[in-house]
Amino acid sequence: MNKRALRADILLLITACIWGFAFVAQKAGMDYVGPYSFNGIRFILGSLSLLPLIIFNRNKKQKTQGESTTPPLTPKIFFGSTLLAGTCLFIAASLQQTGIMTTTPGHSGFITGLYVVLVPIIGIFLGRKTGIPTWIGAFLTLTGLFFLSAMGNEGAINQGDVITIISAFFWAFHVLVIDKLVQNIDPLILSSGQFAWTGIFSIIVAVVLRESVSREAVIAGIIPILYGGLCSVGIAYTLQVVAQKDAPPAHATIILCLEGCVAAIGGVLILHDPLGKWTLLGFVLMFAGMLVSQGEVIAGGFKKKNC
């Protein structure tokens, strides 16, 4: 494994850990503000937190006068790219935040991880090839989802779980969109732009729905809001974008699927969520399905290593 690939893996691992605990922060934040208000504040914070770094990198490039590895950034590329990524992110994050109101961080984390299986399946319609491991992984993941949501909820599928399942499709679209756009636009600028769009859209919806947000509520929920904005958005999403420049989408999802495990651990330790036998079995099957679905990538990695 070369240094760039190793660096990408480490960044993705850190991202998975930050995102895992972010599910706990997202659940806790619902005690103080509405879902769209929460997303609006945290994504705007995330966007603004990147501006100093973007300015620093721009000044550094001007001093070194090095050649850029990406094409010149035009207003058309900037607004088109960030709007596309931001729209996918807004839909995915809104559904996830709405769903977590009636489910646990562990459920939300693992169900969101469905995008690991969905990325290669959606790739089929984009002309990409996939093999048997993807379909085996899909079967294991769906079986795990049944035990997690239906069996773990006394035979009734949780409404929050269903909403989160829908969000998983948009997370998969987001991974594919980022993989395409990051080749043509600076990762930090892309991140800041998509966060800004997501924050603006969320605030507009919050106003339309008349979500109540008071200064006292924001102050009371400042810890989950700051974690969701600065850590989950500003740091983790940016690490994802930077890492994906040196890692293919399928490889990235192998590591990022660990966020479900971290979310479950965080929910049990911090929020004291129950962990029954059916829920645990669902977690295990879903995690196994995510890994199996990426079997071809893992096998390819071992072949390269042994060559």
C-alpha positions as CSV (number, residue, x, y, z in Angstrom):
1,M,0.0,0.0,0.0
2,N,1.5,3.4,-1.0
3,K,1.6,6.4,1.3
4,R,-1.3,8.2,-0.4
5,A,-3.6,5.2,-0.1
6,L,-2.6,4.6,3.6
7,R,-3.2,8.3,4.3
8,A,-6.7,8.1,2.7
9,D,-7.5,5.0,4.8
10,I,-6.6,6.8,8.0
11,L,-8.6,9.8,7.1
12,L,-11.6,7.7,6.3
13,L,-11.3,5.8,9.6
14,I,-11.2,9.1,11.5
15,T,-14.3,10.2,9.5
16,A,-16.2,7.0,10.4
17,C,-15.5,7.5,14.1
18,I,-16.6,11.2,14.0
19,W,-19.7,10.4,12.1
20,G,-20.6,7.5,14.4
21,F,-20.7,9.7,17.4
22,A,-22.4,12.4,15.4
23,F,-25.6,10.2,15.4
24,V,-25.6,10.5,19.2
25,A,-25.2,14.3,18.8
26,Q,-28.0,14.4,16.2
27,K,-30.4,12.5,18.5
28,A,-29.5,14.7,21.5
29,G,-29.9,17.9,19.5
30,M,-33.6,17.0,18.8
31,D,-34.3,17.8,22.5
32,Y,-33.6,21.5,21.8
33,V,-34.4,22.4,18.2
34,G,-36.2,21.0,15.1
35,P,-34.5,18.8,12.5
36,Y,-34.2,21.5,9.8
37,S,-33.1,24.1,12.2
38,F,-30.5,21.7,13.6
39,N,-29.2,21.0,10.1
40,G,-29.3,24.6,9.0
41,I,-27.2,25.7,11.9
42,R,-24.7,22.9,11.8
43,F,-24.1,23.0,8.0
44,I,-23.7,26.8,8.0
45,L,-21.2,26.4,10.8
46,G,-19.4,23.7,8.9
47,S,-19.2,25.8,5.8
48,L,-17.9,28.8,7.6
49,S,-15.3,26.7,9.5
50,L,-13.6,25.9,6.2
51,L,-13.1,29.5,5.0
52,P,-9.9,30.1,7.0
53,L,-8.4,26.9,5.6
54,I,-9.4,27.7,2.1
55,I,-7.8,31.2,2.3
56,F,-4.7,29.7,3.9
57,N,-4.3,27.1,1.1
58,R,-4.9,29.8,-1.6
59,N,-2.2,32.0,-0.1
60,K,0.1,29.0,0.1
61,K,-0.4,28.1,-3.5
62,Q,0.3,31.7,-4.6
63,K,3.5,31.8,-2.7
64,T,4.8,28.4,-4.0
65,Q,3.4,29.1,-7.5
66,G,2.9,25.4,-7.9
67,E,0.8,23.8,-10.6
68,S,-2.7,22.9,-9.6
69,T,-3.8,19.3,-10.1
70,T,-7.4,20.4,-10.8
71,P,-8.8,22.5,-13.8
72,P,-9.3,26.3,-13.3
73,L,-12.4,27.0,-11.1
74,T,-15.0,29.0,-13.0
75,P,-18.3,30.4,-11.5
76,K,-20.2,27.9,-13.6
77,I,-18.2,24.9,-12.3
78,F,-18.4,26.2,-8.7
79,F,-22.1,26.9,-8.6
80,G,-23.1,23.9,-10.7
81,S,-20.9,21.5,-8.7
82,T,-21.7,22.7,-5.2
83,L,-25.4,23.0,-5.9
84,L,-25.6,19.5,-7.2
85,A,-23.7,18.1,-4.3
86,G,-25.5,20.3,-1.8
87,T,-28.9,19.2,-3.1
88,C,-28.1,15.5,-2.7
89,L,-26.6,16.3,0.8
90,F,-29.6,18.3,1.8
91,I,-32.1,15.6,0.9
92,A,-30.1,12.8,2.5
93,A,-29.3,14.8,5.7
94,S,-32.9,16.0,6.1
95,L,-34.4,12.5,5.8
96,Q,-31.7,11.2,8.2
97,Q,-32.4,13.9,10.8
98,T,-36.1,13.5,10.6
99,G,-35.8,9.7,10.9
100,I,-33.5,9.8,13.9
101,M,-36.3,11.6,15.9
102,T,-38.1,8.2,16.2
103,T,-35.3,5.7,16.1
104,T,-32.0,5.2,17.9
105,P,-28.5,6.3,16.9
106,G,-27.5,2.7,16.4
107,H,-30.4,2.0,14.1
108,S,-29.8,5.2,12.2
109,G,-26.1,4.6,11.8
110,F,-26.4,1.0,10.5
111,I,-29.4,1.8,8.2
112,T,-27.6,4.8,6.8
113,G,-24.8,2.3,6.0
114,L,-27.0,0.7,3.4
115,Y,-25.4,3.1,1.0
116,V,-22.4,0.8,1.1
117,V,-24.4,-1.8,-0.7
118,L,-26.4,0.7,-2.8
119,V,-23.3,2.4,-4.3
120,P,-22.2,-0.6,-6.5
121,I,-25.9,-1.5,-7.3
122,I,-26.6,2.0,-8.5
123,G,-23.3,1.9,-10.4
124,I,-24.8,-0.8,-12.6
125,F,-27.2,1.7,-14.1
126,L,-24.2,4.0,-14.7
127,G,-22.4,1.3,-16.8
128,R,-20.2,-0.1,-14.0
129,K,-19.8,-3.8,-13.5
130,T,-20.6,-5.6,-10.2
131,G,-20.3,-9.3,-9.2
132,I,-21.9,-11.9,-7.0
133,P,-20.4,-10.5,-3.7
134,T,-22.6,-7.4,-4.1
135,W,-25.8,-9.4,-4.3
136,I,-24.8,-11.7,-1.4
137,G,-24.0,-8.5,0.6
138,A,-27.4,-7.0,-0.3
139,F,-29.2,-10.2,0.9
140,L,-27.3,-10.2,4.2
141,T,-27.9,-6.5,4.7
142,L,-31.6,-6.7,4.0
143,T,-31.9,-9.7,6.3
144,G,-30.1,-7.8,9.0
145,L,-32.4,-4.8,8.4
146,F,-35.4,-7.0,9.0
147,F,-34.0,-8.3,12.4
148,L,-32.9,-4.8,13.3
149,S,-36.1,-2.9,12.6
150,A,-39.0,-5.4,12.6
151,M,-37.9,-8.1,15.0
152,G,-36.2,-5.6,17.2
153,N,-39.3,-3.5,17.4
154,E,-41.9,-6.2,18.4
155,G,-42.9,-7.0,14.8
156,A,-43.7,-3.4,13.7
157,I,-41.3,-1.6,11.4
158,N,-40.2,1.7,13.0
159,Q,-41.3,4.8,11.0
160,G,-37.9,6.4,11.7
161,D,-36.1,3.4,10.2
162,V,-38.2,3.6,7.0
163,I,-37.3,7.3,6.6
164,T,-33.6,6.5,7.2
165,I,-33.8,3.7,4.6
166,I,-34.9,6.3,2.0
167,S,-32.1,8.6,3.1
168,A,-29.6,5.8,2.4
169,F,-30.4,6.0,-1.3
170,F,-29.5,9.7,-1.4
171,W,-26.3,9.1,0.6
172,A,-25.3,6.6,-2.1
173,F,-26.0,9.2,-4.8
174,H,-24.0,11.7,-2.8
175,V,-20.9,9.4,-2.7
176,L,-21.1,8.9,-6.5
177,V,-21.6,12.7,-7.1
178,I,-18.6,13.5,-4.9
179,D,-16.5,10.9,-6.7
180,K,-17.2,12.7,-10.0
181,L,-17.0,16.3,-8.8
182,V,-13.8,16.1,-6.7
183,Q,-11.8,15.5,-9.9
184,N,-12.7,18.9,-11.2
185,I,-12.9,21.2,-8.1
186,D,-10.8,21.7,-5.0
187,P,-12.1,19.4,-2.2
188,L,-12.2,22.2,0.4
189,I,-14.1,24.6,-1.9
190,L,-16.5,21.8,-2.9
191,S,-17.1,20.9,0.8
192,S,-17.7,24.5,1.9
193,G,-20.0,25.1,-1.1
194,Q,-22.2,22.1,-0.6
195,F,-22.5,22.7,3.2
196,A,-23.6,26.3,2.5
197,W,-26.3,25.2,0.1
198,T,-27.5,22.5,2.5
199,G,-27.6,25.0,5.4
200,I,-29.5,27.6,3.3
201,F,-32.0,25.0,2.1
202,S,-32.5,23.7,5.6
203,I,-33.1,27.2,7.1
204,I,-35.6,28.0,4.3
205,V,-37.6,24.8,5.1
206,A,-37.4,25.5,8.9
207,V,-38.9,28.9,8.3
208,V,-41.6,27.5,6.0
209,L,-42.5,24.9,8.6
210,R,-42.3,27.5,11.3
211,E,-39.9,25.5,13.5
212,S,-39.5,27.2,16.8
213,V,-35.9,28.2,17.6
214,S,-35.0,30.3,20.6
215,R,-31.6,31.6,21.8
216,E,-32.1,29.7,25.0
217,A,-32.7,26.4,23.1
218,V,-29.6,26.9,21.0
219,I,-27.5,27.7,24.0
220,A,-28.8,24.7,25.9
221,G,-28.1,22.4,22.9
222,I,-24.8,24.0,22.1
223,I,-22.7,20.9,22.5
224,P,-24.5,18.6,20.1
225,I,-24.9,21.6,17.7
226,L,-21.2,22.4,17.7
227,Y,-20.2,18.7,17.4
228,G,-22.7,18.3,14.5
229,G,-21.4,21.5,12.8
230,L,-17.7,21.7,13.4
231,C,-16.8,18.0,13.8
232,S,-19.4,16.0,11.8
233,V,-19.7,18.6,9.0
234,G,-16.6,20.8,9.0
235,I,-14.0,18.1,9.7
236,A,-15.5,14.7,8.8
237,Y,-17.2,15.6,5.5
238,T,-14.1,17.4,4.4
239,L,-11.9,14.4,5.3
240,Q,-14.2,12.3,3.2
241,V,-13.8,14.5,0.2
242,V,-10.0,14.8,0.6
243,A,-9.7,11.0,1.1
244,Q,-11.9,10.1,-1.8
245,K,-9.4,11.7,-4.1
246,D,-7.0,8.9,-3.5
247,A,-9.6,6.1,-2.8
248,P,-12.3,4.7,-5.2
249,P,-15.9,4.9,-3.9
250,A,-16.2,1.2,-3.1
251,H,-12.9,1.2,-1.1
252,A,-14.0,4.3,0.8
253,T,-17.3,2.7,1.8
254,I,-15.6,-0.3,3.3
255,I,-14.1,1.9,6.0
256,L,-16.9,4.4,6.3
257,C,-19.4,1.6,7.1
258,L,-17.7,1.4,10.5
259,E,-19.7,4.5,11.5
260,G,-22.7,2.2,12.2
261,C,-20.7,0.3,14.8
262,V,-19.5,3.5,16.4
263,A,-23.0,4.9,16.4
264,A,-24.3,1.8,18.2
265,I,-21.6,1.9,20.8
266,G,-22.1,5.6,21.4
267,G,-25.9,5.1,21.7
268,V,-25.5,2.4,24.3
269,L,-22.7,4.2,26.3
270,I,-24.0,7.8,26.2
271,L,-27.8,7.6,25.7
272,H,-28.2,4.1,27.3
273,D,-30.1,2.7,24.3
274,P,-31.2,-0.9,24.8
275,L,-29.3,-3.6,22.9
276,G,-31.5,-6.7,22.5
277,K,-30.6,-10.0,20.9
278,W,-32.5,-9.2,17.6
279,T,-31.0,-5.8,17.4
280,L,-27.5,-7.2,17.9
281,L,-28.1,-9.9,15.3
282,G,-29.3,-7.2,12.9
283,F,-26.2,-5.1,13.5
284,V,-24.0,-8.2,12.8
285,L,-25.8,-9.2,9.6
286,M,-25.8,-5.7,8.2
287,F,-22.1,-5.1,8.9
288,A,-21.3,-8.5,7.4
289,G,-23.4,-7.6,4.3
290,M,-21.6,-4.3,3.9
291,L,-18.2,-6.0,4.0
292,V,-19.2,-8.9,1.7
293,S,-20.7,-6.4,-0.9
294,Q,-17.2,-5.0,-1.2
295,G,-15.5,-8.5,-1.5
296,E,-14.2,-7.8,-5.0
297,V,-12.5,-4.7,-3.9
298,I,-10.9,-6.4,-0.9
299,A,-9.8,-9.3,-3.0
300,G,-8.4,-6.9,-5.6
301,G,-6.4,-5.2,-2.9
302,F,-4.9,-8.4,-1.7
303,K,-3.9,-9.4,-5.3
304,K,-2.2,-6.1,-5.8
305,K,-0.4,-6.5,-2.5
306,N,0.9,-10.0,-3.4
307,C,2.0,-9.1,-6.9
